[in-house]
Amino acid sequence: MNNEKLHQIMYECYGISAKKIEIINRFFLRQSYMIFDSTSWVVFKKYPPYFGEEHLKNIWMFTSALNQYGIRTMEVLEMKDGSFLYQDFGSYYVAYKYIEGNVMKPEDSFEVGKILKKFHNVSKKISYKRYETFEKQICVEQIIDDIQKFGQYREKSAVAKKIYNNIELFLRCIKEYRMLDNIIIHGDFTLNNILYCGDEKRIIDLDSARYGNIIEDLACFTLSLLYTDGENFELLPRYKEINDFIMGYYLDSDIPKNIVNELCKNLKAHCTIELARQAKHFLIARRYPGNEEYIGMLADVVITKADILMEQLRSYF
């Protein structure tokens, strides 16, 4: 989308006179835009067609409800006609108020645990009937089909070959998946998606929100602790920080006796789900710098490193 069209959309749809436009290059050529109107910034974010209008509507309703319940998160800008989705050549665009802040650090893990607990407590209060089109849970059958696609690329990629050679392990991880909780989870709860904004903490990027299990968010953040700032996607031994995170989350309740086993089991499931998403576009994804290494890291977590983590964490719990 060129600047001339962006200026037109901002003015005609949002009443914003764009003074400055910056491009945000995202995965798979999904360019989004930072728009400055002389006083503040707006993020004009592009979504591919597979998100769908109904799912984006539910994300918008969910984030709005979170804000009403005191969980500060993204705020969507409505257009002049009251809608919030702009559609262009099959893609959707949503405008958000830009949130300025600093990302959380590994040493903030105890505080992050408390933030996630508050998020889950609020999510439980929100009426699910308003979000009936949210994907109730991951589609296990689809993930099974997708993860096996790595077999098509095993002659072209050592990473694909490693996954295919251990395919039964990945299939077992996802076949054991069970829906235990009935709440909408964040789905991508990482260090980069929690911001310090002065005295306020904000949770951002709820694009992966879906019905799921509470511990899936705990597992996702655990993975974030293990690889954030690691060189060449080597996992870092941040076992104390993981312990602090769990302690913060269960500050006002008993820590489940099986927390280590469940955490590591869900860590494997989380990585398998992410690998299945990567498999659908692997030949394209591997062209992006560092992405094949990232895929290899996810595979290593499932094959060996989640079990190593399990042994290390048992000394804490």
C-alpha positions in Angstrom: 0.0 0.0 0.0 1.6 3.3 -1.0 1.7 6.5 1.0 -0.8 8.3 -1.1 -3.5 5.6 -0.4 -2.6 5.5 3.3 -3.0 9.3 3.6 -6.5 8.9 1.9 -7.6 6.0 4.2 -6.5 7.8 7.4 -8.3 11.0 6.5 -11.5 9.5 4.9 -12.0 6.6 7.3 -10.5 7.9 10.6 -10.4 11.7 10.3 -6.6 11.6 10.8 -4.3 13.8 8.8 -1.1 11.8 8.5 2.1 13.8 8.9 4.5 10.9 9.0 4.3 7.3 7.9 6.8 4.5 8.8 6.7 0.9 7.6 6.8 -2.0 10.0 8.1 -5.1 8.1 6.6 -8.2 9.5 6.7 -11.9 8.7 5.6 -13.1 5.2 5.7 -9.6 3.8 2.9 -8.5 6.1 3.7 -4.8 6.2 2.0 -2.7 8.8 2.4 1.1 9.3 3.1 3.6 12.0 1.0 6.8 11.4 1.8 10.1 13.1 -0.8 12.9 13.2 1.4 15.6 14.8 0.3 14.6 18.3 0.3 10.8 18.6 1.1 7.6 16.7 -1.4 5.0 15.3 -0.5 1.5 14.3 -2.3 0.4 11.2 -1.9 -3.4 11.3 -2.4 -5.8 8.4 -4.0 -9.2 8.9 -4.1 -11.9 6.2 -7.4 -13.3 5.0 -7.3 -16.4 7.1 -7.9 -14.4 10.2 -11.4 -13.7 9.0 -13.8 -10.8 9.9 -15.5 -12.8 12.7 -12.3 -13.8 14.5 -11.0 -10.2 14.3 -14.3 -9.0 15.7 -14.0 -11.4 18.6 -10.4 -10.3 19.3 -11.6 -6.7 19.3 -14.5 -7.5 21.7 -12.2 -9.5 24.0 -9.6 -6.7 24.2 -12.4 -4.2 24.9 -13.7 -6.3 27.7 -10.2 -6.7 29.2 -9.8 -3.0 29.3 -13.2 -2.6 31.0 -12.1 -5.1 33.7 -8.9 -3.3 34.3 -6.4 -5.3 32.2 -4.8 -2.6 30.1 -4.2 -3.8 26.6 -4.5 -2.6 23.0 -7.2 0.0 22.1 -8.8 -0.2 18.7 -9.6 3.0 16.8 -13.1 3.0 15.2 -13.6 4.4 11.8 -16.1 7.3 11.2 -18.8 4.8 10.3 -18.4 3.0 13.6 -16.7 -0.1 12.2 -13.1 -1.1 12.9 -12.0 -3.2 10.0 -10.7 -1.8 6.7 -10.5 -4.3 3.9 -8.3 -4.1 0.9 -7.6 -6.8 -1.7 -8.6 -9.7 0.7 -6.6 -8.5 3.6 -7.9 -6.7 6.7 -6.4 -3.7 8.5 -7.1 -2.6 12.1 -5.9 0.7 13.6 -4.6 0.7 17.2 -3.5 3.5 19.5 0.3 3.2 19.8 1.4 2.1 23.2 4.8 3.5 24.2 6.6 1.5 26.8 9.5 -0.8 27.7 9.3 -4.6 27.4 9.6 -6.6 30.5 13.0 -8.3 31.4 13.7 -11.8 32.6 14.4 -10.4 36.1 10.8 -9.2 36.2 9.5 -12.8 36.0 7.9 -12.7 39.5 5.9 -9.6 38.5 5.0 -11.1 35.1 3.5 -14.2 36.9 1.2 -11.9 38.9 0.2 -10.1 35.7 -0.7 -13.3 33.9 -2.7 -14.5 36.9 -4.7 -11.3 36.9 -5.2 -11.7 33.1 -6.6 -15.2 33.6 -8.8 -14.2 36.5 -10.4 -11.5 34.4 -10.7 -13.8 31.4 -12.7 -16.2 33.6 -15.2 -13.4 34.4 -15.9 -12.5 30.8 -19.0 -14.1 29.3 -18.0 -16.6 26.7 -21.4 -16.4 25.0 -20.2 -13.1 23.5 -17.3 -14.9 21.8 -18.9 -18.0 20.4 -16.9 -17.9 17.1 -13.6 -18.0 19.0 -11.9 -21.2 18.1 -12.9 -23.4 21.0 -9.6 -25.2 21.0 -6.8 -26.1 18.7 -7.8 -28.5 15.9 -5.7 -31.6 16.7 -6.4 -33.3 13.4 -5.3 -30.3 11.4 -2.0 -30.0 13.4 -1.4 -33.7 12.8 -1.8 -33.2 9.1 0.4 -30.1 9.0 3.3 -31.4 11.1 3.7 -34.3 8.8 4.3 -31.9 5.9 7.9 -31.6 7.0 8.4 -35.0 5.4 8.0 -33.3 2.0 11.1 -31.2 2.7 13.4 -33.6 4.4 15.7 -33.9 1.4 16.0 -30.1 1.2 16.5 -29.2 4.9 18.3 -30.8 7.8 15.8 -29.3 10.2 12.8 -30.8 8.3 14.6 -34.2 8.3 15.1 -34.0 12.0 11.4 -33.3 12.6 10.4 -36.0 10.2 12.7 -38.6 11.8 11.1 -37.8 15.2 7.6 -37.4 13.8 6.0 -40.0 16.2 7.2 -37.9 19.1 5.5 -34.8 17.7 2.3 -36.6 16.9 2.2 -38.1 20.4 2.7 -34.6 22.0 -0.4 -33.3 20.2 -2.5 -36.4 20.4 -2.2 -36.1 24.2 -3.6 -32.6 24.2 -6.7 -32.2 26.2 -8.9 -29.1 26.8 -9.0 -28.8 30.6 -9.9 -25.1 31.0 -12.7 -23.1 29.4 -11.1 -19.6 29.2 -9.7 -17.5 26.4 -5.9 -17.5 26.8 -3.4 -15.0 25.4 -1.8 -17.6 23.1 1.5 -15.7 22.7 2.4 -14.6 26.2 6.1 -13.6 25.9 8.4 -11.0 27.3 7.9 -8.8 24.3 4.2 -8.7 24.7 4.2 -7.1 28.2 5.1 -3.5 28.5 6.0 -1.1 31.3 4.2 2.1 30.6 5.2 4.3 33.5 3.6 2.8 36.6 1.2 0.8 34.4 1.8 -2.6 32.8 0.1 -3.5 29.5 -0.4 -6.8 27.7 -0.3 -6.4 24.0 -0.7 -8.5 20.8 -3.7 -10.7 21.4 -3.8 -11.9 17.8 -3.3 -15.5 19.0 -6.0 -15.4 21.6 -8.2 -18.5 21.6 -9.9 -21.0 24.0 -7.2 -23.1 25.7 -5.6 -24.2 28.9 -4.2 -21.8 31.4 -0.9 -23.7 31.6 -0.4 -23.1 27.8 0.2 -19.4 28.6 2.6 -20.4 31.4 4.5 -22.7 29.0 4.7 -20.0 26.3 6.2 -17.6 28.7 8.6 -20.2 30.0 9.8 -20.7 26.4 10.2 -16.9 26.1 12.5 -16.9 29.1 14.6 -19.8 27.8 15.4 -18.3 24.4 15.0 -14.5 24.7 18.5 -12.9 24.1 20.0 -16.3 23.5 22.6 -16.5 20.6 21.6 -18.6 17.6 18.5 -19.7 19.5 20.5 -21.6 22.1 18.3 -22.0 25.1 19.4 -20.2 28.2 19.4 -21.9 31.7 17.0 -19.4 33.3 15.6 -21.9 35.8 15.5 -19.4 38.7 13.5 -16.9 36.5 11.1 -19.7 35.6 10.7 -20.5 39.3 10.1 -16.8 40.1 7.4 -16.7 37.4 5.6 -19.7 38.7 5.8 -18.3 42.3 4.4 -15.0 41.1 1.5 -16.7 39.3 0.6 -18.9 42.3 1.3 -16.2 44.9 -2.2 -16.5 46.4 -2.8 -20.2 45.9 -1.1 -23.5 46.2 1.2 -24.6 43.4 -0.1 -27.8 41.8 2.0 -30.8 42.8 2.4 -31.8 39.1 3.3 -28.3 37.9 6.7 -29.4 36.5 5.3 -32.3 34.5 2.3 -30.3 33.2 4.5 -27.3 32.3 6.9 -29.3 30.3 4.2 -31.4 28.6 2.4 -28.2 27.5 5.8 -26.7 26.4 6.1 -29.6 24.0 2.6 -29.1 22.8 3.1 -25.4 22.3 6.2 -26.0 20.2 4.4 -28.7 18.2 1.5 -26.3 17.5 4.0 -23.6 16.3 5.9 -26.1 14.2 2.6 -27.1 12.5 2.0 -23.5 11.6 5.5 -23.2 10.2 5.2 -26.4 8.2 2.4 -24.9 6.0 4.7 -22.3 4.6 8.1 -23.9 5.3 9.8 -23.3 1.9 9.0 -19.6 2.2 9.6 -19.3 6.0 13.1 -20.8 5.7 14.2 -18.0 3.4 13.9 -15.4 6.3 17.1 -15.0 8.2 17.1 -16.9 11.4 13.7 -18.6 10.9 15.1 -22.1 10.1 17.2 -21.8 13.2 14.0 -20.9 15.1 12.2 -23.9 13.8 15.2 -26.0 14.8 15.0 -24.6 18.3 11.3 -25.5 18.6 12.1 -29.0 17.4 14.9 -29.4 19.9 12.6 -28.4 22.8 10.2 -31.2 21.9 12.9 -33.8 21.2 15.2 -33.3 24.2 15.3 -29.9 25.9 11.9 -30.0 27.6 12.9 -33.1 29.3 16.2 -31.5 30.5 14.1 -28.6 31.8 11.9 -31.0 33.7 14.8 -32.4 35.5 16.2 -29.0 36.4 12.9 -27.6 37.6 12.3 -30.5 39.9 14.9 -29.1 42.3 12.8 -26.0 42.7 9.4 -27.6 43.3 
